[in-house]
Amino acid sequence: MNVNADSLCFWLTLRILATPGLADRIRTETAPHVHVTQPANVLGLAEPPRLKLSLAGLKAECPLLKSCYFEALRLDAAPWSIKHVVKDFVVTEDEKHAPRGGGGGGGAPKSFALHKGEYVHIPHDLHQSDPAYFESPELFKPDRFLVRGQDPDGKPNADMGTIRPYGGGVSLCKGKLFAEGEVLAFVAGILALWEFEPAGANGWQIPGHVKASGVSLPKTNVRVRIRRRKLPSST
């Protein structure tokens, strides 16, 4: 049970807009790969804008956008993995992550026996919200998944790290790369075309979650005001 691209587009767009200055950072980063033009009027008839995207460029050259995408997956996707045990084995906790009285790691590790024929259900949001792996896990941090030092030119890369929102192994979602491209293209395109502002007096508000089988749904509607950005004219 994996993520749903349409719901993730909502969360990612909203979280970018709700983070001061982030939408403009994303627009600057994606500008070489997102081309929007306004065709000239013909006989007084206005044509809609034209949008041209380089999906390869968005995936390879926009680490901040991809880091935000991974962070939205971490916060807003709650998939499960279901595994069938084919051989008896024992799982033992890592010492530094074993529970202790006051919370956190450092206690005595526990072991769990799993037997052939049983099923293991893994709710990924437990890991995705674990402070042992993610500092301040309740916060949306745009740079959380940026990794430096891997690129010879010193450019940061976006790395998914330990989250597995699309499952793994033989059950890895076959549409993973397609869904990623969908979300990156939609968010980059809509930010290039439109300006957004919250309709309410309280500013941007992130709604609570209604758990679903993949990406969570919002508990409440989010009302916004939208206006077309000033676009360059095509010749």
C-alpha positions, 0 to 999 in steps of 0.5 A: 500500500503506497503513496498517492501522487494527487494527495501528495501534490496537495501536501507538498504544494501547501508545505512549500507555500507555508514555509516563508521564502521557500516558494521563491527558492524553488522557483529559482532552482527550477527556472532552467527546467520550467519554461512558461510563456504567454502567447500573443493575442490573435484577433483579440482572443487570449490564448492560455499560457504555454508550459514546457517542463524538463522532467530529467532536469527537475529530477537531476538538477533540483535537489531542494525540490526533491528534498521537499518531496521526500520530506512531504513523503515522510510527514504525510504518507503513512504506508504499510509494508506486509511481509510473509515470513518464510523462515524462522528468525529473530530480530534484535533492536539496535542498542542505541535505539532500545527504549529506556524509562525516560524515552530515547535509546540506551536501554536493554535491547529486546528481541522478537521471534518471528516464525515461518508462516506469520505475517509482519505488518510494518507501519512506516510512519512510526519510523518516519516520526521517530526522533531517534532518526529525524530531529524534530520529526514533527517539523517540515524541514526543506533541507532535511534530505539534502546531502553534501560531499557526494558530488565532485563539484560540491553540489548538494544531492537529495537522498531519501535516506531510511524512509521507504514510502514506496515499500522495498524488495520484490514489493517495491512500487513499480510506479515509484519513478512515474509518481515522483515525476508526476509530483515534481512536474505538477508542483514546479509547474503550478508554482511557475504559473501562479501566486498563492496567498492564504484566504484567512486572516490566520495565515497558512495553516497545515490541516490535520491528517485523515489516515489513508492507505497511502498518503493521508487526506486533509481533515479540513479544506484549505482556502487560498487566493490565486493570481496569475504570475506575470509571464514573459510573452512568446514571439 
